[in-house]
Amino acid sequence: MMSRTVTVLLADDEALLRAGVRAVLTTGPGIEVVAEAADGREAVDLALRHRPDVCLLDIRMPRLDGLGAAAELARVLPGTAVVMLTTFSEDAYIADALSSGAAGFLLKSGDPRELIAGVRAVAEGGACLSPTVARRVLAHLGDGQLTRGAAARARVAGLTAREREVLGLVGAGLSNAEIARRLFLVEGTVKGYVSAILAGLGVRNRVQAAILAYEAGLVPAS
């Protein structure tokens, strides 16, 4: 468990849903909602003011939607992790959310424990995909999976054995601290490996790296 408080900004245009999500988050020790926004533009403005660890963004919001806000936050506040929280699980939304720089994608209909765990995971530098979203991503990759798998294996072939091991654990959803404990490394060393992996694979974030790890068959069995 993290020793410091994780600060969260929550953005959703429905006040009742914001209240429900806030109530769930307050049941998690060490999590504090520091700001709420009713649209994406307000979310970016409040994030710049409060600099939270995590921004939970609805996808469909007025003025600036969640995808646009995520892309802007990735540019102006790269130290803040963005998680898309939505009722929509269509493939197009998933792909757009991941390509916009989001560190995770959770469904409002998911288990409250999943929401709390996801916030903590991304605050520690990890990634989170709800099981439903993960299944849809993998199913979407199902057609031509052998071709994609071969291409993924070719891409990771340039990594060192240790980098491939770290990549597999990133794919399993482990944070830098968890990977460090698993491999008996210091956390700073793991952070260096992850940075080198992202650069070497030409991917933008840990979620994209995790998907590539799945495609390449590097994720260890749980």
C-alpha positions as CSV (number, residue, x, y, z in Angstrom):
1,M,0.0,0.0,0.0
2,M,1.2,3.5,-0.8
3,S,2.4,5.4,2.2
4,R,1.4,8.8,0.8
5,T,-2.1,10.2,0.0
6,V,-3.1,9.8,-3.7
7,T,-4.8,12.9,-4.9
8,V,-7.5,12.6,-7.5
9,L,-9.4,14.9,-9.8
10,L,-12.8,13.6,-10.9
11,A,-14.5,14.9,-14.1
12,D,-18.0,13.9,-15.2
13,D,-20.9,16.1,-16.4
14,E,-23.4,14.2,-14.2
15,A,-23.2,15.5,-10.6
16,L,-24.9,12.3,-9.2
17,L,-22.3,10.1,-10.8
18,R,-19.5,12.2,-9.5
19,A,-21.0,11.9,-6.1
20,G,-21.1,8.1,-6.4
21,V,-17.5,7.8,-7.6
22,R,-16.3,10.1,-4.9
23,A,-18.1,8.0,-2.3
24,V,-16.4,4.9,-3.6
25,L,-13.0,6.5,-3.6
26,T,-13.3,7.8,-0.1
27,T,-13.6,4.2,1.1
28,G,-10.1,3.6,-0.1
29,P,-7.5,4.7,2.6
30,G,-5.0,7.2,1.4
31,I,-7.1,8.5,-1.6
32,E,-8.4,12.1,-1.6
33,V,-10.6,13.7,-4.2
34,V,-9.1,17.3,-4.4
35,A,-11.3,18.7,-7.2
36,E,-14.4,17.9,-9.3
37,A,-15.1,19.2,-12.9
38,A,-18.3,19.1,-15.0
39,D,-16.6,19.2,-18.3
40,G,-13.2,18.6,-19.9
41,R,-12.1,22.2,-20.1
42,E,-12.8,22.7,-16.4
43,A,-10.9,19.5,-15.7
44,V,-7.8,20.7,-17.4
45,D,-8.0,24.1,-15.6
46,L,-8.5,22.5,-12.2
47,A,-5.7,19.9,-12.9
48,L,-3.3,22.8,-13.6
49,R,-4.3,24.4,-10.3
50,H,-4.3,21.3,-8.1
51,R,-1.8,19.0,-9.9
52,P,-3.4,15.8,-8.8
53,D,-1.7,12.4,-9.1
54,V,-4.6,11.0,-11.1
55,C,-7.4,12.4,-13.2
56,L,-10.5,10.3,-13.7
57,L,-12.2,11.5,-16.8
58,D,-15.6,10.7,-18.3
59,I,-15.4,10.3,-22.1
60,R,-18.5,12.2,-23.1
61,M,-18.5,15.7,-21.6
62,P,-19.4,19.2,-22.9
63,R,-17.0,21.9,-24.1
64,L,-14.1,19.5,-24.2
65,D,-14.6,15.7,-24.1
66,G,-12.6,13.3,-22.0
67,L,-10.4,12.2,-24.9
68,G,-9.5,15.8,-25.7
69,A,-8.8,16.6,-22.1
70,A,-6.6,13.5,-21.8
71,A,-4.5,14.5,-24.8
72,E,-4.1,18.1,-23.4
73,L,-3.2,16.8,-19.9
74,A,-0.6,14.5,-21.4
75,R,1.0,17.6,-22.9
76,V,0.8,20.1,-20.0
77,L,0.9,17.7,-17.0
78,P,2.9,14.6,-18.0
79,G,3.3,13.7,-14.3
80,T,-0.5,13.3,-13.8
81,A,-1.9,9.9,-14.8
82,V,-5.2,9.9,-16.7
83,V,-7.8,7.2,-16.4
84,M,-10.9,7.1,-18.5
85,L,-14.0,6.3,-16.5
86,T,-17.1,5.6,-18.7
87,T,-20.1,3.6,-19.4
88,F,-19.0,3.0,-22.9
89,S,-16.8,0.0,-23.9
90,E,-16.9,0.2,-27.7
91,D,-13.6,-0.6,-29.4
92,A,-13.4,2.9,-30.9
93,Y,-13.5,4.5,-27.5
94,I,-10.9,2.1,-26.1
95,A,-8.5,2.8,-29.0
96,D,-9.0,6.5,-28.9
97,A,-8.5,6.6,-25.1
98,L,-5.3,4.6,-25.2
99,S,-3.9,6.6,-28.1
100,S,-4.7,9.9,-26.3
101,G,-2.2,9.0,-23.6
102,A,-4.5,7.5,-21.0
103,A,-2.9,5.2,-18.4
104,G,-6.1,3.2,-18.0
105,F,-9.7,2.6,-18.9
106,L,-12.3,1.6,-16.4
107,L,-16.1,1.1,-16.7
108,K,-18.5,2.8,-14.3
109,S,-20.3,-0.5,-14.0
110,G,-17.2,-2.2,-12.7
111,D,-16.4,-3.5,-9.2
112,P,-15.7,-0.5,-6.8
113,R,-12.6,-2.4,-5.7
114,E,-11.4,-2.3,-9.2
115,L,-11.7,1.5,-9.3
116,I,-9.7,1.9,-6.1
117,A,-7.0,-0.5,-7.2
118,G,-6.8,1.1,-10.6
119,V,-6.3,4.6,-9.1
120,R,-3.5,3.3,-6.9
121,A,-1.9,1.4,-9.7
122,V,-1.6,4.4,-12.0
123,A,-0.5,6.7,-9.2
124,E,2.4,4.3,-8.7
125,G,3.3,4.5,-12.4
126,G,1.4,1.4,-13.5
127,A,-1.5,0.9,-15.9
128,C,-5.0,-0.4,-15.5
129,L,-7.6,-1.9,-17.8
130,S,-10.8,-3.3,-16.4
131,P,-11.2,-7.0,-17.2
132,T,-14.1,-6.2,-19.6
133,V,-11.9,-3.8,-21.5
134,A,-8.9,-6.1,-21.5
135,R,-11.1,-8.9,-23.0
136,R,-12.4,-6.5,-25.7
137,V,-8.8,-5.4,-26.6
138,L,-7.6,-9.0,-26.8
139,A,-10.7,-10.1,-28.8
140,H,-10.2,-7.2,-31.1
141,L,-6.7,-8.4,-31.8
142,G,-8.0,-11.9,-32.3
143,D,-8.3,-11.7,-36.1
144,G,-4.9,-12.2,-37.5
145,Q,-3.5,-12.8,-34.0
146,L,-0.7,-15.0,-35.3
147,T,0.4,-12.2,-37.7
148,R,0.3,-9.6,-34.9
149,G,2.0,-12.0,-32.5
150,A,4.9,-12.6,-35.0
151,A,5.2,-8.8,-35.5
152,A,5.2,-8.2,-31.8
153,R,7.9,-10.8,-31.2
154,A,10.0,-9.2,-33.9
155,R,9.6,-5.8,-32.2
156,V,10.6,-7.0,-28.7
157,A,13.5,-9.1,-30.1
158,G,15.7,-6.0,-29.9
159,L,15.2,-5.7,-26.2
160,T,17.6,-7.3,-23.7
161,A,16.4,-10.4,-21.8
162,R,15.9,-8.3,-18.7
163,E,14.0,-5.7,-20.6
164,R,11.7,-8.4,-22.0
165,E,11.2,-9.7,-18.4
166,V,10.3,-6.2,-17.2
167,L,8.0,-5.7,-20.2
168,G,6.1,-8.9,-19.3
169,L,5.5,-7.7,-15.8
170,V,4.3,-4.3,-17.1
171,G,1.9,-6.3,-19.2
172,A,0.7,-8.1,-16.0
173,G,-0.2,-4.7,-14.6
174,L,2.5,-4.4,-12.0
175,S,3.8,-1.0,-10.9
176,N,7.5,-0.1,-10.8
177,A,7.6,-0.8,-7.1
178,E,6.0,-4.2,-7.5
179,I,8.4,-5.1,-10.4
180,A,11.3,-4.0,-8.3
181,R,10.2,-6.3,-5.5
182,R,9.6,-9.2,-7.9
183,L,13.0,-8.9,-9.5
184,F,15.0,-7.8,-6.5
185,L,15.9,-4.5,-8.1
186,V,15.7,-0.9,-6.8
187,E,12.8,1.0,-8.1
188,G,14.9,3.6,-9.9
189,T,16.5,0.8,-11.9
190,V,13.1,-0.5,-13.0
191,K,12.0,3.0,-14.0
192,G,15.1,3.2,-16.2
193,Y,14.3,-0.1,-17.8
194,V,10.7,1.0,-18.5
195,S,11.8,4.3,-20.1
196,A,14.3,2.3,-22.3
197,I,11.5,-0.2,-23.2
198,L,9.0,2.5,-24.2
199,A,11.7,4.3,-26.3
200,G,12.9,1.1,-27.9
201,L,9.5,-0.1,-28.8
202,G,8.3,3.3,-30.0
203,V,5.2,3.3,-27.8
204,R,3.7,6.3,-25.9
205,N,2.8,4.7,-22.5
206,R,2.6,1.6,-20.4
207,V,-0.8,0.6,-21.6
208,Q,0.4,0.4,-25.2
209,A,3.5,-1.5,-24.0
210,A,1.3,-3.9,-22.0
211,I,-0.8,-4.7,-25.1
212,L,2.4,-5.4,-27.0
213,A,3.6,-7.6,-24.2
214,Y,0.4,-9.6,-24.5
215,E,0.8,-9.9,-28.3
216,A,4.4,-11.1,-27.9
217,G,3.5,-13.7,-25.3
218,L,5.6,-12.1,-22.6
219,V,3.0,-11.8,-19.8
220,P,3.7,-14.5,-17.1
221,A,0.8,-16.7,-16.1
222,S,-0.9,-15.5,-12.9
